[in-house]
Amino acid sequence: MGSVLRGGAWRVVGVWGAGLVVAVLVAGVGGAPAWADEAPPPGVDGAGSGERPDARALPASAEVGDVRFTSSERIAPGVRFRTFETSGGGGRVLGDLLDADLRNPKVSVGLLRPPVVAARRTVSDMADGQRAVAGVNGDFFNVSETHPGVAATGSSSGAEVVDGRPLKGAVPDGQRFGPALPVGASGESVIGVAGDRRGHVARLRLTGVVRSGKTSIALRGLNQYALQVGSVGVFDSRWGAVSRRRAVCGTDEARGAPCSTNTAEVTVRQGAVAGVSDVVGAGAIPEGTTVLVGREKGADALRRLRPGDRVRVSYRFTGPIRFRFAVGGFPILRDGEPLDGLSPRGPAPRTAAGVSRDGRHLYLVVVDGRSERSGGLTLAELASLLDEAGLDDAVNLDGGGSSTLVTRLPGAASVTVRNVPSGGGERAVANGIGVFCAGAMSRVSCPGGVCRGRR
């Protein structure tokens, strides 16, 4: 006997051990969605895997079946983990849900990330290193390259905000990795938490300027693997050692288009131009040094700078929300309605993040796929799942072999992968969303960032 979600509302379907009755909660009433109850039934999670090659040949499907929660556990105060079952065009689907209650002052959500932007780590490594109690993989990223002699950077496609500061900007839509954007969506969209501790989905646009004397050059990129045609971008020590050459390849509409032949790079050290070159370079950027990269008209503008010129670089994100933390992801649910243009084909493993109507709950969802145990969901089905649950706004994150959800058991030295990644193990990814709880790691010692459980 289990609890079933239909049309965004719980039904009482039985009594669980010790006489616990599953409560009825109608989605959209109050701030939290239907699956935000605090006492769902116990159960077990499935296991096993096996690739399923026929996913693309399955019939189109835009809606999921009934959603039944099969287990629940409290990971930390204000943080609850659940497993669920549903069905889609690919058959049975198994998934995991994490609910972070932002009303709890001990709970916070932040960006899981490698030491630098142009790098990849597994979700487990990032969660352990940052002492998160839970997390999922994040944005799509520059996973491969077709340009001869150009290295894949491993950096994410969308924007990132850490501690209220821009870490990187979003690449042009045509340079993204991942599925086509739905109608009205933008690669500049993010999900995150603002200073008021409420979750939001919004669009962030990077704006900036390079000033030197009477010269003013618009800035359109920050630590990103692709720049707009004709623009200038800035790279700093947070980028890493990977070549910046990828930033001048492709166009705003075609990721695989040739690299630009009109490029320039300006090195600014301690506020003064230290060098100007036509070649876009590589290597770690020291603290206190900024590298400006331009292509086409942007390159022409940078060549007007001369060694010794004083330079000031400034940039910020503009948008309706001032985020403390944000990560890129494209919207699939807005005001409780699935967006138009979501593909009903190709069930696959999926990762999503969403918020309740009042922004006080942030939800992380992973569904397994491409296996006999779990068929996965289409994008349209994923939006249907989140809609049925009563979420207000939600984004799709990187899926497939990247889909990973981890949690940390109380007092444990390391996190545990709770889903079954389709590749047989964790994939190194560009970033993720981490859930943190003050005091939850008090029983764990982490000297030098290496955590060991106390006995």
N, C-alpha and C positions, 0 to 999 in steps of 0.2 A: 504494500500500500504506500502511495507517495503523494506529494503535493504537486498539483498541476497548475500551470499558468495558462490561461486562455483569455485572449482579448485584453491583456494588461491587468487582469485581476486574479487574485488567489481564490480558489474554491476550497472549502473544507472537504477533504476526500478521505479522512480517516484519523485514527488516533494512534500516536506514536508512543513507544515504550514509556512506562511509568505514567500513563494516562495523559501525556502531553497532547493537547489538541492544536492542530495547525490553524493559525489565525487567518481570518479573511482580511485582506488589505487591498483596496482598490487603487490602481496606479493613477497618478496624477492628482491625488488628494493629499495635500501637504507637500513637504519637500522631497521625501525619499521615494524612489520607485518601489514597485511591488516586491522586489527581492531584497529589500532592506530590512526585513523583519529580523529579530534577534534570536529566534528559537526554531529554525527549521529542523527537519528530521535527520537522524544519522543515516549513514549508508557507506558504500564502498565505491572506490574509483576503479575504472577498468584498467587493463594493461595489455601490452602486446602491440605489435605493429606489423606492417607488410605493405609494400607499395601497391597502389591501385592505378593501373595504367589507363583506365577507361574514363577518367573523370571528365575530359573535354567532350566525350561522345554522349554523355548523359543528357536527358531532356532538360530544357530550360526550367528553372524554378526560382520564384521570387519570394516565397513565403516558407516559414518553418512550421513544423507541427507543434503539438503541445510541448511545453518545457517542464521537465520534472527534476527537481533537485534531489540528489542522491546522497549527499553528505555535507556537513558543515562543521567548521571548527574556528575558534577564536585564535588568531595568530598573535595578537597583541591588543591592548586596550584600544577600542575603536577601529580595529582591523579584523575583518572576518573573511574567511576563504570558504568557497562552496564549489562542489562539482555538480554538473547537471547533464541531463540527456535530452535530446530532441531529435528531430528528423528533418531531412531536406531531400532535394532531388537525388542526392547521392546515397540515400539511405540513412541509417542510424548515425547520429552525431553525438560525440562526447565533448564536453567543454568544462572550463574552469572560470570562476568569477571571483574577483577580489573586490571587496567593498571597503573603502577608506572613508571613515566618518570625520569630515573636516571640522565638525563642531567640537570634537575632542581636542583640547589644547595641546595634548601630547603628540598628536598625529600631524605629520607633514608629508608633502609629496615633492619630489625633486627629480632632477635629471640624472640618470645613470649615464656615465660617460667614461671613455678611456682617458689617459693622461693628456692626450692632445686630440684635436678635431680629426686629423687625418690618420686614424687608427681604428682598429676593431678589437673588441673583447667579447667574451661570452657574457650573457646576463648574469650568470653565477659569479664570475670573476668581478664584475662591476658591483654587484650587490654586496658581495663579501668585502670588497675593498672600501666601500662607502658605508658599510654597516647598516644596510637596509634590512627591514624585516620582510620585505616582499618586493617583487618587481616583475616587469614584462619587457620584452624587446620593444624598440621604438620605431623610428622613421625608416623609410626606404633609404638606400645608400648606393654610392658608386662602387658596385660590387665587381664590375668587369669593364674592360676597355677594348675598343675596336680600332683606336687610333695608333698607328705604328710608332713604337718607341715611347708611348705615353703610359705611365703606370696608373692603375686604378688607385684612387686615393683612400677608399674606405670611408670617406666622410658622408654625412647624411645629406639628403636632398633639401630638407626644409630648414626653417629657422630654429635656433636654440637660444634660450634665455636661462642664465644661471645667476641666482642671487640678485635678480632685478637688472642684470647687465646683459647686453647682447653678446653672445659668443660667436654666432655665425648667422649669415643671412640665407635666404632661400634661393635656389638656382631658378633660372627661367623655366616655365612650365614644360617647354619642349625638351628640356635637359633632364627632367625627372626620371627616376626609375620607378617601376610599379605600374598598376593598371591605369587606364585612361581616367581622367577626372570626370565626375558627374557634372551635369548641367549646373552652371552657376558656382562651381567650386573653383578654388585657386590653390596653387602650390605654396602660397604664402600663408595658408591657414595653419593654426596651431591649436593644441589643447594645453591648458596649464592652470595654474593657481595664481590669483592676484593677491595684492597686499591685504585684502579684506578676508583672506582665507576661503574664498569661494572659487570653485572651478568654473572655467569658461572655455568656449571654443570661439576663436576670433581670427582675424587676419592681421598679420604684422608686416608692414612694408619698411624696408631699410632705406633711410635717407641720410645723406651726409655730404660733406664738402671738404676739399683739399684747398687750403688757402696759402698763397705765397706772395707777399706784397700785394699788388693789384690783381694778381691772377687768382681765379676761383674755378675749381674743377669739381663737377658733380661726382659724388661717390655713390656707386650702385651695388657694391658687393662687400662682404666681410667673411673671410675665412671659408670660402665656398669653392666647390670644384668646378663651377661653371659661371662665367660672367655674361651679362647681356652684351649683345653685339654693340660695338661702339662705345663701351663704357670703361670705367675704372673701378677696381676693387682694392681693398686693403687686406693684407695678411700680417699677423703678428706672431709672437712666440707661442700662442695657443694653437697655431695651425699644425706644427710638427715638422718633421724632416722630409716628408714626401714632396716631390717636385710640384711646383705650382703651374707647370705647363698645361695641365688639363684644363685650367681655367679659361684658356683662350681657344679651346676646341669646341666644335659643334656650333649650332646657331640657336636662336630663341625657339625655333620650331623643330629642329632636327638634331638630336643628340649625336648622331653618327656623322654629321657633316664634317668636312675637313677642318683642321686647325687653321687659325688665322695666320697669315704671313706678315701682317702688320702689327707688331707687338712692341711693347716697351715695359721696362721694369725700373723703378726708382727706389733706391734704398735711402731711408731717412733714419739718421742716428742722432739721438739727443736733440731732435727738433731741427736738424739741418740736413740737406741733401748730401749724402756721402758718395753716391754713384748713380749713373744713368746708363742703361744698357738696352739694346734691342732684343736681348735674349732673356726669356723668362727662366728663372733659376730654380735651384733646389737646395735642400739643406735646412737645418734648424735655424730659426730666427732668434737671435739673442734678446733677452729682456732689454727694453729701452730702444729697440729697433723696430721700425715699421717698413714693410715692403709694399709699394704701390704697383699694381699690374694693370696695364691698359691694352685694349685691342681696338684696331681701326681708329676711329676718331679719338677714342680715349688714349691710345698710344701717341697720337699726334700731339695731344694736349700735354702729356707727361714729358715729351721731348723738349718742351719749352723751359723746363726746369734745369738749373745748372748746379753743379757741386758748390756747396756753401750757402745756397739759398735757404733762408729760414722757411720752414713749412709747419703748418698746423693742420692736423687731421681730426675731424669730429664726425660722429655718426650717432644715430639713434633709431629705434623702431617707432613708427607712428601707427596708431590703431586705437580702437575704442577701449581697450583694456591695458592697464599697466601691470604686466605679469611679473611675479617674482620668479616663477619657473614656467618654461614653455618648451614644447617639442613639436616638430612638424608632424602633420597628419591631415589627410583630406576628409572633409565632412561627408558623412553618409546619412546623418540624421540631424534635422534642424527643427526646433520647436515641436519635437515629437513626431515629425513626419519624415519618412525616407525621401532622399533627394531623387529627382528624375535622372534617368540615364545610367543607373547602376546595373551592371551586367548580371543577367539571370543564369549565366552559363559558367562552367568551370569550377565546381566545388573544390575547395582547397583548405588547408589550414589557414586560420585567420587570427589576427590580433586586433583588438579594438579598445578604445578608451572613451568614456562618456561621463556626463554629469547629470545630476538630478535637476529639476526645474529651479530650485533655489540655490543650486551650486554647492550645497553643503555635503553632498556625497560624490566621490569620484570613483568610478568603476573601471576595472581592468578585466578584459575578457579575452580568453584564448580558446579556440576550438581546434581540436585535432582533425586531421584529414589525410587524404591520399592513402588510406589503409583499409583493411577489411574490418577493423574494429570501429573505425570512425571515418565517414565519407567526406567530411568537411562541408563548408557552406560556400555558396556563391556570394558575391557582394550584395546582391539584392536580398538574399536570405539573411545575411548578417544584419543588414539594416532592419529587416523584419523582426529578427530576434530581439534586438535592442528596443525596437518600437513596442513589441509585445510586453517587454519588461517595464515599460514606462519611463525610459530615459528621455531626457529632453533634447540634448545635443550630444553627438558622438562623432568620432573620427575613425577611419580605417588606418591601421598602422601596417608595417611590413608583415607579410604572412609567409606561407610556404615553409621552407626549412628554417626560417628565422623565428617562427612563432614559439615562444618560450615563456612560461610563467614559473617563478620560483617563490618559495616562502622559507622563513626561518622558524624552526620550532623553538619554543622558549628555552634559553640557555644554550642553544646549539652554536657551535663555532662556525658553521657554514650553512648556506641555504641548500634547499633541496628542490630539484626540478619536479614540478607537480604534473605537467602534461607529458605527452610522448612526442617529442620533436620528430618530424617526418623523415629527417635525414639519418635517424638512428642515434643522434647525439646533438648537443648544442652547437649552433653556428655562431661564429664570432660576428658581432653586429656593431653598428656605429654608435648606438645609444639606446637608452631605455627609460622607462618611468619607474622610479623607486618610491616605495612607501617607507617612511621612517617613524619611529615611535620613541620619544624621549624616555629613557630609563629601561627600555626593552633590552638593551645590550649591556646593562650594568653587571650581569653575571658572566660576561665574556671579556677576556683580556685581548687587546689588539696592539701589542708593542710593535712599532715600526709598520703598522698597517696590516700585520699578519695576525689574524684572530685565532685564539685558542680558548676552548671552553674551560671554565674553572670547575674544579672538582671539589 
